[in-house]
Amino acid sequence: MSFRDQLSQSPQLGLCIMYPAPGVIERIASEWDWVWIDGQHGELGYSDILAIVRACHYVSRPAFVRVPGHDFGAIGKALDTGAEGVIVPCVDTPEQAAAIVQAAKFAPLGNRSYGGRRVVDIRGRNYSQTANDDVILAVQIESPQAIENADAIAALPGVDALFLGPDDVLLRRGIAPDAPRNPETLGADMKAVMDACRKHGKFGIMVGFGAEMLQECISQGYSMIVSGGDVAFLASGSKQASEAARAIISKNVAVESESGNSLY
């Protein structure tokens, strides 16, 4: 079953990767349905992205590369890794989306350049014949202007998915970065994006960390939901382990103090 078919069956949970560590993919990516490789804000260069895409394929998970911007060459280079999808940030207008389609899709739909080394090696020279359907182009809706234009953006042939960027949307509405991400702050924008997706037969992508936001994403009909990430797992696991260890140390210090003995 293709990934598109899986999206039609049930929500697919995504793992976000920001650190240049393919071993993370080998270790935990099989617990997730797809991988978001953050080449915009993550600490990743091209060689890192290529290695992580390879690791995704090793564990049979589709790789989606977020590029830094709208650059034609960068979008094509990301897709030449053999990634199953590309995520393009900060798409505010249908005109911008149309230009991105030109970079991500082959003729006659777009103007993507042919000849990626790895994608030819693993899929053959005829990969371009099905690439427009095989590869998912997701554009990020990250501003009030983009929310207003969501319907027109979703209507464009070649745009396969709309990815609501919650942090930037709220920031551009004047809401602080540490404000809650919940149905009260994001529900209306989530609905606007999903209404556009449903109307035009496109997929909705959203970040759904925590039970409340995950349930909201599912209830609204989002197909691809980012629910975990290397940064969060590393930080929370480290904090939990250090706090547990310090609690044991504190307990031992207290016992030694009461007995009048000390090991320190």
Secondary structure as a PSIPRED ss2 file (coil, helix, strand):
# PSIPRED VFORMAT (PSIPRED V4.0)

   1 M C   1.000  0.000  0.000
   2 S C   1.000  0.000  0.000
   3 F H   0.000  1.000  0.000
   4 R H   0.000  1.000  0.000
   5 D H   0.000  1.000  0.000
   6 Q H   0.000  1.000  0.000
   7 L H   0.000  1.000  0.000
   8 S H   0.000  1.000  0.000
   9 Q H   0.000  1.000  0.000
  10 S C   1.000  0.000  0.000
  11 P C   1.000  0.000  0.000
  12 Q E   0.000  0.000  1.000
  13 L E   0.000  0.000  1.000
  14 G E   0.000  0.000  1.000
  15 L E   0.000  0.000  1.000
  16 C E   0.000  0.000  1.000
  17 I E   0.000  0.000  1.000
  18 M C   1.000  0.000  0.000
  19 Y C   1.000  0.000  0.000
  20 P C   1.000  0.000  0.000
  21 A C   1.000  0.000  0.000
  22 P H   0.000  1.000  0.000
  23 G H   0.000  1.000  0.000
  24 V H   0.000  1.000  0.000
  25 I H   0.000  1.000  0.000
  26 E H   0.000  1.000  0.000
  27 R H   0.000  1.000  0.000
  28 I H   0.000  1.000  0.000
  29 A H   0.000  1.000  0.000
  30 S H   0.000  1.000  0.000
  31 E H   0.000  1.000  0.000
  32 W C   1.000  0.000  0.000
  33 D C   1.000  0.000  0.000
  34 W E   0.000  0.000  1.000
  35 V E   0.000  0.000  1.000
  36 W E   0.000  0.000  1.000
  37 I E   0.000  0.000  1.000
  38 D E   0.000  0.000  1.000
  39 G C   1.000  0.000  0.000
  40 Q C   1.000  0.000  0.000
  41 H C   1.000  0.000  0.000
  42 G C   1.000  0.000  0.000
  43 E C   1.000  0.000  0.000
  44 L C   1.000  0.000  0.000
  45 G C   1.000  0.000  0.000
  46 Y H   0.000  1.000  0.000
  47 S H   0.000  1.000  0.000
  48 D H   0.000  1.000  0.000
  49 I H   0.000  1.000  0.000
  50 L H   0.000  1.000  0.000
  51 A H   0.000  1.000  0.000
  52 I H   0.000  1.000  0.000
  53 V H   0.000  1.000  0.000
  54 R H   0.000  1.000  0.000
  55 A H   0.000  1.000  0.000
  56 C H   0.000  1.000  0.000
  57 H H   0.000  1.000  0.000
  58 Y H   0.000  1.000  0.000
  59 V C   1.000  0.000  0.000
  60 S C   1.000  0.000  0.000
  61 R C   1.000  0.000  0.000
  62 P C   1.000  0.000  0.000
  63 A E   0.000  0.000  1.000
  64 F E   0.000  0.000  1.000
  65 V E   0.000  0.000  1.000
  66 R E   0.000  0.000  1.000
  67 V C   1.000  0.000  0.000
  68 P C   1.000  0.000  0.000
  69 G C   1.000  0.000  0.000
  70 H C   1.000  0.000  0.000
  71 D C   1.000  0.000  0.000
  72 F H   0.000  1.000  0.000
  73 G H   0.000  1.000  0.000
  74 A H   0.000  1.000  0.000
  75 I H   0.000  1.000  0.000
  76 G H   0.000  1.000  0.000
  77 K H   0.000  1.000  0.000
  78 A H   0.000  1.000  0.000
  79 L H   0.000  1.000  0.000
  80 D H   0.000  1.000  0.000
  81 T C   1.000  0.000  0.000
  82 G C   1.000  0.000  0.000
  83 A C   1.000  0.000  0.000
  84 E C   1.000  0.000  0.000
  85 G E   0.000  0.000  1.000
  86 V E   0.000  0.000  1.000
  87 I E   0.000  0.000  1.000
  88 V E   0.000  0.000  1.000
  89 P C   1.000  0.000  0.000
  90 C C   1.000  0.000  0.000
  91 V C   1.000  0.000  0.000
  92 D C   1.000  0.000  0.000
  93 T C   1.000  0.000  0.000
  94 P H   0.000  1.000  0.000
  95 E H   0.000  1.000  0.000
  96 Q H   0.000  1.000  0.000
  97 A H   0.000  1.000  0.000
  98 A H   0.000  1.000  0.000
  99 A H   0.000  1.000  0.000
 100 I H   0.000  1.000  0.000
 101 V H   0.000  1.000  0.000
 102 Q H   0.000  1.000  0.000
 103 A H   0.000  1.000  0.000
 104 A H   0.000  1.000  0.000
 105 K C   1.000  0.000  0.000
 106 F C   1.000  0.000  0.000
 107 A C   1.000  0.000  0.000
 108 P C   1.000  0.000  0.000
 109 L C   1.000  0.000  0.000
 110 G C   1.000  0.000  0.000
 111 N C   1.000  0.000  0.000
 112 R C   1.000  0.000  0.000
 113 S C   1.000  0.000  0.000
 114 Y C   1.000  0.000  0.000
 115 G C   1.000  0.000  0.000
 116 G C   1.000  0.000  0.000
 117 R H   0.000  1.000  0.000
 118 R H   0.000  1.000  0.000
 119 V H   0.000  1.000  0.000
 120 V H   0.000  1.000  0.000
 121 D H   0.000  1.000  0.000
 122 I H   0.000  1.000  0.000
 123 R H   0.000  1.000  0.000
 124 G C   1.000  0.000  0.000
 125 R C   1.000  0.000  0.000
 126 N C   1.000  0.000  0.000
 127 Y C   1.000  0.000  0.000
 128 S H   0.000  1.000  0.000
 129 Q H   0.000  1.000  0.000
 130 T H   0.000  1.000  0.000
 131 A H   0.000  1.000  0.000
 132 N H   0.000  1.000  0.000
 133 D H   0.000  1.000  0.000
 134 D H   0.000  1.000  0.000
 135 V C   1.000  0.000  0.000
 136 I E   0.000  0.000  1.000
 137 L E   0.000  0.000  1.000
 138 A E   0.000  0.000  1.000
 139 V E   0.000  0.000  1.000
 140 Q E   0.000  0.000  1.000
 141 I E   0.000  0.000  1.000
 142 E C   1.000  0.000  0.000
 143 S C   1.000  0.000  0.000
 144 P H   0.000  1.000  0.000
 145 Q H   0.000  1.000  0.000
 146 A H   0.000  1.000  0.000
 147 I H   0.000  1.000  0.000
 148 E H   0.000  1.000  0.000
 149 N C   1.000  0.000  0.000
 150 A H   0.000  1.000  0.000
 151 D H   0.000  1.000  0.000
 152 A H   0.000  1.000  0.000
 153 I H   0.000  1.000  0.000
 154 A H   0.000  1.000  0.000
 155 A C   1.000  0.000  0.000
 156 L C   1.000  0.000  0.000
 157 P C   1.000  0.000  0.000
 158 G C   1.000  0.000  0.000
 159 V C   1.000  0.000  0.000
 160 D C   1.000  0.000  0.000
 161 A E   0.000  0.000  1.000
 162 L E   0.000  0.000  1.000
 163 F E   0.000  0.000  1.000
 164 L E   0.000  0.000  1.000
 165 G C   1.000  0.000  0.000
 166 P H   0.000  1.000  0.000
 167 D H   0.000  1.000  0.000
 168 D H   0.000  1.000  0.000
 169 V H   0.000  1.000  0.000
 170 L H   0.000  1.000  0.000
 171 L H   0.000  1.000  0.000
 172 R H   0.000  1.000  0.000
 173 R C   1.000  0.000  0.000
 174 G C   1.000  0.000  0.000
 175 I C   1.000  0.000  0.000
 176 A C   1.000  0.000  0.000
 177 P C   1.000  0.000  0.000
 178 D C   1.000  0.000  0.000
 179 A C   1.000  0.000  0.000
 180 P C   1.000  0.000  0.000
 181 R C   1.000  0.000  0.000
 182 N C   1.000  0.000  0.000
 183 P H   0.000  1.000  0.000
 184 E H   0.000  1.000  0.000
 185 T H   0.000  1.000  0.000
 186 L H   0.000  1.000  0.000
 187 G H   0.000  1.000  0.000
 188 A H   0.000  1.000  0.000
 189 D H   0.000  1.000  0.000
 190 M H   0.000  1.000  0.000
 191 K H   0.000  1.000  0.000
 192 A H   0.000  1.000  0.000
 193 V H   0.000  1.000  0.000
 194 M H   0.000  1.000  0.000
 195 D H   0.000  1.000  0.000
 196 A H   0.000  1.000  0.000
 197 C H   0.000  1.000  0.000
 198 R H   0.000  1.000  0.000
 199 K H   0.000  1.000  0.000
 200 H H   0.000  1.000  0.000
 201 G C   1.000  0.000  0.000
 202 K C   1.000  0.000  0.000
 203 F E   0.000  0.000  1.000
 204 G E   0.000  0.000  1.000
 205 I E   0.000  0.000  1.000
 206 M E   0.000  0.000  1.000
 207 V E   0.000  0.000  1.000
 208 G C   1.000  0.000  0.000
 209 F C   1.000  0.000  0.000
 210 G H   0.000  1.000  0.000
 211 A H   0.000  1.000  0.000
 212 E H   0.000  1.000  0.000
 213 M H   0.000  1.000  0.000
 214 L H   0.000  1.000  0.000
 215 Q H   0.000  1.000  0.000
 216 E H   0.000  1.000  0.000
 217 C H   0.000  1.000  0.000
 218 I H   0.000  1.000  0.000
 219 S H   0.000  1.000  0.000
 220 Q H   0.000  1.000  0.000
 221 G C   1.000  0.000  0.000
 222 Y C   1.000  0.000  0.000
 223 S C   1.000  0.000  0.000
 224 M E   0.000  0.000  1.000
 225 I E   0.000  0.000  1.000
 226 V E   0.000  0.000  1.000
 227 S E   0.000  0.000  1.000
 228 G E   0.000  0.000  1.000
 229 G E   0.000  0.000  1.000
 230 D H   0.000  1.000  0.000
 231 V H   0.000  1.000  0.000
 232 A H   0.000  1.000  0.000
 233 F H   0.000  1.000  0.000
 234 L H   0.000  1.000  0.000
 235 A H   0.000  1.000  0.000
 236 S H   0.000  1.000  0.000
 237 G H   0.000  1.000  0.000
 238 S H   0.000  1.000  0.000
 239 K H   0.000  1.000  0.000
 240 Q H   0.000  1.000  0.000
 241 A H   0.000  1.000  0.000
 242 S H   0.000  1.000  0.000
 243 E H   0.000  1.000  0.000
 244 A H   0.000  1.000  0.000
 245 A H   0.000  1.000  0.000
 246 R H   0.000  1.000  0.000
 247 A H   0.000  1.000  0.000
 248 I H   0.000  1.000  0.000
 249 I H   0.000  1.000  0.000
 250 S H   0.000  1.000  0.000
 251 K H   0.000  1.000  0.000
 252 N H   0.000  1.000  0.000
 253 V H   0.000  1.000  0.000
 254 A H   0.000  1.000  0.000
 255 V H   0.000  1.000  0.000
 256 E H   0.000  1.000  0.000
 257 S H   0.000  1.000  0.000
 258 E H   0.000  1.000  0.000
 259 S H   0.000  1.000  0.000
 260 G C   1.000  0.000  0.000
 261 N C   1.000  0.000  0.000
 262 S C   1.000  0.000  0.000
 263 L C   1.000  0.000  0.000
 264 Y C   1.000  0.000  0.000
